[in-house]
Amino acid sequence: MPNMSQQSNIALYLSNKSDKNYILNEILENRFLNALVDLNVLKGVLYSSITIDKIIEEEIQHDKILIQSEDNKNLRTMSSGQQRKALLKYLLAQNPEFILLDDVYSNIDKQTQQEITGTLNKLGNSILLIQILFRRRDLLDSIDTIYFVDNQNNISHSESRKTFTEKHLIDESDKRSFVLPQSYSDNLIETELLVELNNINVNYEDKKVLHNLNWTIKKGEFWQLVGPNGSGKSTLVSMISGDNPKAYRQDITLFGRKKGSGESIWDIKSKIGYFTPAMIHQYKRSSTVEEMIISGIVDSVGLYIQPTDIQKDIAHEWMQVLGLRDRKTLFQKISLGQQRMVMVARAMVKHPALLILDEPTIELDDENTLLFIDLIHAIAREKETAIIYISHRDEDNLNPNNIFELIKTDNGYTGIG
């Protein structure tokens, strides 16, 4: 048995053209890293949202609780941060000799990030850590060597921690200034006040979520919505996007119309572009990237109409921006990171009055994150689209003009902005 305290902890640095799920499976089957370490002789666990999803599915199928929080919540009802901490505790109870770390920082607030980072760095002294990462900034302090994975899912070369962390990702002079593809139709709104929320209160049974919350969003404003896990960010956004029935009987005005004055959910959605990584799982049918982008113009889950030539041309312009030039490219065949960028383009394609981006940079690699930031700057420069950017991560060079923060009170969370 090797001495784990002397085993070098390693990271695999991927691009969004790599097949992460394939690589994870190959590592666990002792095929991907077998030239570096023999994992067959070590007991390992996978720390990942994939594991969380599998445990939840097993709990549902067998009607039993595998992981429970201190306040008796099951995994399904925990916030993202609670899930991650509970999973780590559950996995460590199995006394693993190596931990395969995937998407360590996805969907968790800054306090939880710090707690998990501290725990993992300490574990790195006694347990072999294998970290998968797309961003240089996510490298754990306890990692010694970084292996680069190419677009064919092969290790191309390695770098020491010192070399890897000292490299500058991009020179400021390399930043691109985009001219966004044209909008399909004139989607501009006459009113300057797009969203007005007055004294919003939301409870779920005995749980108080939002309390006396007030927020106004004007045309062209760029907001970042922040708050800890479980603070009601998703609830708040769903009140605006029209997907939450609790929005009725609340004092809400959207795009100049009072909520409940006869507007349909499609009236609201026609003025909003929306992306959250969870949306990708809604798209199971075989569609081309072009069709996915066009579906953002017509606000459908998938494309069920014959698109016009103008719609096709606009979609192809967006594909070129993303480096996807073949109109027949299937959405299901591109990498997860590329899928996320396509979904961002889908949200932006109609130049909506309001663009909502919920954790859009999760699992984007460094290159695509820069592309995303450039795209957001381009749409912000138009001064017509208001942006709500939701993230626990502060991205370099992405500077919203306003911050709306959810603050805990005795009766739920209220907002300050």
RAPEQUI-V370428 format. One line per field, one symbol per residue. phi: phi as a letter, one per 40 degrees, with the letter a starting at -180 (. if undefined). psi: psi as a letter, one per 30 degrees, with the letter a starting at -180 (. if undefined). burial: + if it has 16 or more other C-alpha atoms within 10 Angstrom, else -. A space follows every 10 residues. Layout:
phi=???
psi=???
burial=???
//
This chain:
phi=.ccccbcccb bbcbbccccc cccdcccccf bcbccbaccc cbcbbbcacc cdcccccccc cbfabcbbcc cgccdccccd cccccccccc ccccfcbabc bbfdbcgbcc ccdcccdccc cccccbbcbb bcabbccccc ccccbbbcbc ccgbccabbc dcccccccca cdcccbbcbc dcccacbcbc ccccbbbbfc bbbbfcccbb bfcbabbbdg cbbbcbicdg chcccccccc cgcbccccgb cbbbfgbcdg chccccdccc bbbbabdccd ccbcccbcdd cccccccbfb cgbbbccccc cccccccccc dcgbbcccdc dcccccccdc cccccdccdc fccbbbbbfc cdgccccccc cdcccccccc ccgbccbbbb acbccdgbbd cbbbbcbcbc bhbbbba
psi=kljfffkkkl kjjllfflje eeeeeeefgh eegffekjff gkklljjlfe eeeeeeeeee eghljekklf ggkleeflle eeeeeeeeee effghlflkj jkiegkgkle eeeeeeeeee eeffffkkkj kkkfkeffkk fgkekkkkka fghkkellll eeeeffkkek kfffkkjkjk llkeljgkke kfjekjkkhk kkkjcgkkdk jhkkkkklkf kjkkklllkg fgeeeeefee fggjfffkgl ikkkhgkkkg gfllffeeff gkkkkkfffe ffjfljllee eeeeffeghl jlkgljllee eeeeeeeeee efgjfjfgkk efflleeeee eeeeeeefeg ilekkkjjhf gkgkleefee eeeeeeeeee ffgekkkjjj kfkjkkgjik fkkjkkkklf gaklkk.
burial=---+--++++ ++++++++++ --++--++-+ -++-----+- ---++++++- -+--++--+- ------++-- ---+++-+++ ++++++++-- ------++++ ++++++++++ -++--++--+ +-+++-++++ +++++---++ -+++++++++ --+-+--+-- +--+------ ---------+ +--+--+-+- --+++++--+ ++-----+++ +-+++-++++ ++++++++++ +++-+++-++ ++---++--+ +++++-+-+- -------+++ +++++++--+ ------++++ +++++++++- -++------- +++++++++- ++-+----+- ++-+++++++ ++++++++++ ++++++++++ ++++++-+++ ++++++++++ ---+++++++ +++------+ --++++++-- -++++--
//
